[in-house]
Amino acid sequence: MEKLIIKGQKELSGEFVPSGNKNEALSLLSACLLCKQRVKLTNVPNIGDIKTMCKIIMGLGAKGGVVESDNSIWIDASSLHSFTPNKNLSHKVRASFLLLAPLLVRFGQAVVTTPGGDDIGRRRLDTHFLALEKFGVTIKAKFNNYHLECKKLIGNYVFLDEASVMATENSIMMAVMAKGDTIIYNAACEPHVQSLCHMLNLMGAKIGGIASNRLSIAGVSSLKGVEYRICDDHIEIGSIIGMAAVTKSSVTIKGGALSDLGLCDLYFSKLGVYYKKIGDDIFIPKEQELVVKRDDKLRISKIDDAPWPGFPTDLLSIMLTVATQCRGSVLIFEKLFESRLFWVDKIIAMGAEVILCDPHRALVTGPSKLYGGKIISPDIRAGMALLIAALVAEGESEIYNIEQIDRGYENIDKKLRLLGADIKRVSFA
């Protein structure tokens, strides 16, 4: 087992190179199974969730599946022989549920289990099932195990009951190989959903309406192999913007994918955090105001998440940590997951003034003096938020269960050391 040891209150500086988008990579790996030719992906983050997903895919009979030193990977799914993903591995990564559509396309059936992932509250599977039934899929359920069959894949009008990213991605992968036309309405349109559409179109799919909530798809009979570059991870970029601001550090994020940050610019400015674009890079100056701007100049400000192009839920934990270092009060309102805020007891123990009003709302008042301590990372994003808190804190912090952080952030300790952080990874029994 490993832990991170951090000595806080170090001013950082330099250049940060973001990794590829985790959620995009996971959906594109699944889409590789639709094709019987080799697909090569570049800028793949070499992180825990990717390694687990590749093990699942290789267990189904595909070849390749190893992230190379240049962060590329190839998948050849021509030899798939199984429609039953490994249950134990599937329990470790939520994106295993994205294998539903490719397996139904290739075999006409799939046997899957309830997927794993972060413990941030109930994450409904109903939207997937309701959408798949529109394509002619029948579903039998027995205690977290599902047997799905589709004798004839037919395009249809699919109105998603919520703008679920993964349900949209499964629907897209079904529709591109279905007979006839499909309309997917109330579709999620996050950057990684857009990238899935772009790659599939390069493979020969016919998808229109990309970047909107209404996708029109004409089914095709086959797809071809391609090479495709995964975009930089806007969640990692947002995390580093927050980290630089609260550690009073001057950091340049190379190739910062500013267009994928959406409302981040507005929401960071609510906390007095500013950055600017220089060419393809994002520069965060060390001089930051860090004063909460009151709504209507009179009322307590609010930071809340929403489906794209709203503020991404995966950055809400980061924003809470940033808010602890800003002068004023702000309400953090988590609308999508009822357990995402349950980690705040850990930052309260470090000295933060946070009131957890209910499972969805936390009132943060700052600036708070934070102190190091022993911390357990509960999930990917809360783990990164606590790592940022440790960089701010006085004294030394030890972060355990860091495999959670490693699931979403590639070599984060090495990257932070390059900026001057006093952070080391230590093995322990």
N, C-alpha and C positions, 0 to 999 in steps of 0.2 A: 504494500500500500504506500501511497505517497501523500505528502502534504506540502503546502506552500508556506514559507516563512517570510514575512514582509516587515521591513522597518519603514515606518511612515514618515511623512513630512519631508520628502525629498523633492526638490524641484527638478522636473524632467525637461528634456529638450531633444530635438532631432526629428528624424523622419520615420514615419510609421507606414509600413506596407500592408494593407488589408488583404485578407484571404478571400477566396471565392465564397459566394453565397451558399450557406449550408442548405437552406430549404430548397433553393433552386437545384443544387446538385442532387439532392435526394429524389426530386421529381424527375429529373432528366435520366438518372440511373434507372428508374422504373420504366421510363419511356423506351429505353434501349431494348427492352424485351419485346416490344412490338415489331421489331425489325429482325430479319434473318441474316443481316449483314453486319459487319463490324462497325461500331460507333465509337468515336474517340472524343472524350471530353477533356478540356484543358482548364487550368485555374481551379482545380478541384481542391477543396480544403482537406488536408490529411488529419481528420478528427475522428473521435469515437463513433459518432452516428454514421459516418460514411463507411468506416471499416465494418461496422455491424451490418449495414445494408448490403455491402458487397458480399459478406459471408452468406447472407440469406440468398442472394441472387446466384452465387456460385453453387449453393446447395440445390438449386433448381435445375442445374445442368449447364448454366452459361459458363463461358471461358473468359479469362482476363481478370478484371476486378481488383487489381492492385494499383494503389496510388504510387506513381513513380516519383523520383527525386525532383522532377520538373513540374510536379503537381498535375500530371496528366494521367488519364486512365482510359483503357479501352474495354469494351464489352462486346463479346460475340455470343448472341443468344440463339444461334442457329441450332444448337444441340439441346435445347431445353427438353427435359424429360419428366418434370414433376410440376404439379399444380398445387402443391402443399408446402408453403413456406415453413421453415423450422419454427416451432412454437416458442421455444425458449429464447431464441434470438429476436423473434417478433415482439416479445414482451419488453424488449429493451429499447425499441425505437418506434415512434408513432408512425413514421413514414412507411413502415412495412405494409400498412393498409393501402398504399398506392400501388401495390402489386396486384390488387384485385382486377383492375381493368385489363392490364396486359395478359394475365393468366386466363381470364374469360375469353379474350380475343384469340389467344393461341390454342387453348384446350377446350373452350366451351364450358369450363367449370373451374372452380377454385375452392380450396378448403383452407380457411384462415381462422385465426384466433383474435381476440380483442388485442389491439396494439398497445404498446407501452408508451414511454415518453415521460415528460415532466409531470409531476404530481401537483397540478395547479387547479384541480377541480374537474368536474365531469366534462367530458368532451364527446358530444353526441356522435353516434354513428348513423342515426336515422337519416340524415341528409344524404349520405352515401347510398343507403339502401333504397330510399324513395327515388333517387335519380336512376340507379341501376335498373330498377323495375320498369322504368320507362323504355329501356332498351330491350325488354323481354327477359330479364333475369329473374329467376325464382330463387328464393332464399329460405333455407331451413336453419333455424337457430337452436342450439342446445348448450346452455351454460357457457357463455363466452366463446363458443365455437360456432362457425358458420360454414355451411356448404351452399355454394352458389352455382347455379347452372344457367346456361343460355344456349338454347338449341339453334336459334336464328337471331343474329344481331341486327336490329332494325333501328334506323334513325327516328327521332321523335322530337316533340316539343318538351323541353325539360325546364320546369320552373323550380329552382332551388328554394327550399323553405328558409334558408339562411345563406349568406354569402360566404360559405365555407371554402377555404383555400383548397384543402385536399379533396373535398367532394367535387369542386369545380375541376380539379386536375384529373380525377378519375373519370368524370363525365366527358372531358375533352378526349382522353385516351380511348374511351369507348366509341365516341362519335366519329373519330377520324377513320375508324375501320368498319363502321356500320354501313349497312346498305341504305342508300338514300340520304336525305338531308336532316340535319339536327339544328335546333335553336336552343341554346342554353341561356336562360334569362335569370337575372339576379346572380350572375356569375361574379366570383371574386376576380379582382384585376390587379393584385399585387405584382410587383416587378418580376417575381419568380414565376408567376402564372403566365405573364407575358412572354418570358423567356421559353417556357415549355412550348407555347404556341409557335414562337419563331423557329425553334429547332424542328418541331414537327413539320412545319411548312417547308423547311429546307430538305426534310426527308421525303417530301412529296405529298404531305397533307394539304387540305384546302380549308383554311380557317380564316374567317373574316371577323371584323369587330374587335380585334385585339386592343387591349387597354380600356375596353368599355365593359359594361355589365351585361351586354347582349352579344353572345358569340354565335356566328352562323358557320356551320361546318358541313361540307359535302364529303360524304364517305368515299374512301379509296380502297382499292383491293390489296395494295402492298405499299411498303415504305422502304426506302433505301438508306444505306449507311452514310454518315456524314461526320465531319469534325466540327465541334462547337465549343466556343469559349464561354465559361460561366462568368457572370458578372461579379464584381467585387461586392462583398457583403455589407449592405447598408446598415444592418444592425450592429455589426462590429464597428463600422465607421461612427455611428451615433454613440456607441459606448466610449470610443476614444475621444470624441469631442467632449463628452461629459467629464471624462477622467482628466483631460488636459485643463479644463476650466477650473475644477475644484482643487487640483494640485498646483494651480497658478503656474502652469507650464506652457512653453512655446513649442507647439508641435505642428508639423506638416504631415498631413495624410496624403500619400501619393495616389494619384488617380482616383480621387475621392468619390466618384459616382454621385455627384451632387444632385443630379436629376432624380435619383432614387430615394432621396431623403424626404420628399413630400413635405408634410407639415412640420418636420423637425425644425426647420429654420424659425417658424413662428413660435413653436412651443419652447425651444431653447431661449428665444428672446424674451419670453415671459419670465424667465428666471435670470435675465441679465447676462446670458451667455451669447457671445457673438463669434462668428468666424467668417472668413471670406474665401472666395475662389481665386486662385492664382493659376492660370492655365487650366490643367486638368486636376490640379491639387486643391486640397482644402487646408487653409492655414488658420490655426487657433492661437491668437496672441495671449501672452501671459497676463496682460492687463485686462481683467474682466470685472464688470460692474457687480455681478452676483447680487442683484436686488430684485425681489419679486415685484412685477408690475401688476397693480391691482386692476381687476376688470372694471371697466367704466371709470377707472381712476378712483373708485370708491369702495369696491367690494373685493372680498377674498378671491384670488385667482384660482382657476381650476385647470388641471391637466388631465385629460381623459383620452382613452383609446377608442378606436373604431376601425371597421374594415377599410382597406385602402380606397380612396386616398386619404383616409383619416390617419391619425397618429398611430404608429404600430404598437401593438400590445407588448411585443418583445422588448421595447425600450422603456416601458413604464417603470420597471424596477430601477433602471439606471437613473431615470429622472427623479425618483424618490431620493436616492442617495445625493444627487446634485442639489436637490431642494434643501437638504439638511445643512448645506453650506451657504445658502443664500439668505439675505436679510429680508424677513417678512414671513408671511404664512401663505401656504398654498394647499389646496385640496387635490389629492391624487385619487382619481376615480377610475377604477378598473371595472369596465362594463362587461367584459367577455368571459372571464374566468373567476369563479367564486373563491378560489383558494390561492390565487397568485400573490396576494398581499400577506399571506400567513408567515412570511419570513421576517417581517419587520421587527419581531421581538428581538432578533439578533442584532439589528442596528440600534435598537433602543438600548440594549445592553452595552453597546459601545458609547453611549452618551447622547444619542440623537433624541430630539424632542419630537416624538411622533405619537399621535393618538389614533389607534385603529378604531374607527367609528363603527364599522361592520365589515363583513367579508369583502366589500367592494370599495370602501372609502377609507382613506387615511389622511389626517390633517398633519401637515409638517410645518414646524416653525423653526426658523434658523436665524443666524448661523449657530450651529451646535459644535461644541468641542468634542471630538471623538477620541477614544482611547483604544489602544490595541487590546486584543484578547484572543481566546480560543474560539474559533468560529467553524460551524459545519455548513457546507454549501448544500442547500436543499434542491436546487434545480439549476439549469444552465444560466438563466438571466439573473436570478437572485444571487447566484454564485459570483457572477461578474460584478454585480452591484456591491456586494460585500468586499470583493477584491479592491474596488475603487475606494470604498470606505477605509480599508486597511492602509491604502496609500496615503490617505489624508490624516489618519489617526496618529496620535502621539504614542510612541513606544512600538513594541513588536506585536505582530499578530500571527497566529497560526491558523491556516484554513485547511480543514479536513474535507473528505469526500470530494476531492477536486476532480475526480473523473467526471463529475457533472459539468464542471466548467470545460473540461477537455472535450466533451461531446459537441460543444458549439464554437470554441475558440482555439484556433490552431497555434500551438507553441506560444501561448500568451505570455508566459513567464520570460521566455527568451526575447520576445519582441519588446517587452517592457524593460528588460535589462539594457537593451540597446539604447533606450531613451534615458538611462541613468537610474532606473528604479533599483532599490535594494531588495531583491526578491530572489529566493532560491527554492528549488524543488528538492525535497528530502524524502528518502524512503524510511519507513518505520514498520515494525512488526505489528 
